[in-house]
């Protein structure tokens, strides 16, 4: 069980065998390759509400990285291939039911790729790449004490 959703997502991606040595952050991406970060995205959270008050929710987030960048074709292909492989890994893990640990009262149902990896921005020597993702999960209704 995880203490928070963002902690569960962070631990989930730290298990990914595709990640190279480098910093892994939450809501902060440094300027030196290779770095990774997950950051929350703005979205409505509730997808469906049941009569008992339990809900199916979503948490949209971005997976970012800072990679070495040049106009060299081989480097560009390597960066794009990493993101293609990462999307495939996320989809495969979701199908297999290997999902992030969640806080008490929540259960992960799927991690979905909303937008595949793309070049978000580049400066001389480094590039910022991003995948947009969605965690779909079930949250139990709050428990009310009866008198």
Secondary structure, DSSP 4 states (H G I P E B T S, - for coil): --SSHHHHHHHHHHT-TTPPSSEEEES---SSSSEEEEEE-----EEEE-TTS-EEEEEEEEEEEEEE--S-HHHHHHHHHHHHHHHHHHHHHHHHT------TTEEEEEEEEEEEEEEEEEETTEEEEEEEEEEEEEEPPPP----
